[in-house]
Amino acid sequence: MSLKAQITEDMKTAMRAKDSARLGTIRLLQAAMKQKEVDERVELDDAAVIAIVDKLIKQRKDSIAAYESASRQDLADVEKAEIDVLKVYLPERMSEAEITAAVQAIVAEVGACGPGDMGKVMGAVKARLAGKADMGLVSAAVKAALSR
């Protein structure tokens, strides 16, 4: 079953269970997916859906930081609950050690030798690790590998 179909089934299950918090988050995800399909006139595959989920999680994390700095823990808790719902649709993430090893292999393969090659390395890394790793950790690993 595709990830898109799984999300639709989860929405139906949340409706039947009258789980309004989960239902709202899944509807938000479906709206983002539909918007992408309409804007780009494409049918989303699993990789594109994962990219959308990653983007929504990043937005939630930014909101949590803003809410906590404004002493609005109630709103931060709502965002954290949405992140928990969205994380279900992500594949198993790579550990920091796996990311570091993959980045070092790609740096050697590309022949990068300094910080000036960051763009070239990030292009190759994104192609291979998209959806499998947190891109914030990947970027830090690339910077560390190129600064040696």
Secondary structure as UniProt FT lines:
FT   HELIX           3..17
FT   HELIX           20..40
FT   HELIX           46..69
FT   TURN            70..71
FT   HELIX           73..87
FT   TURN            88..89
FT   HELIX           96..110
FT   HELIX           115..117
FT   HELIX           118..129
FT   TURN            130..132
FT   HELIX           135..146
//
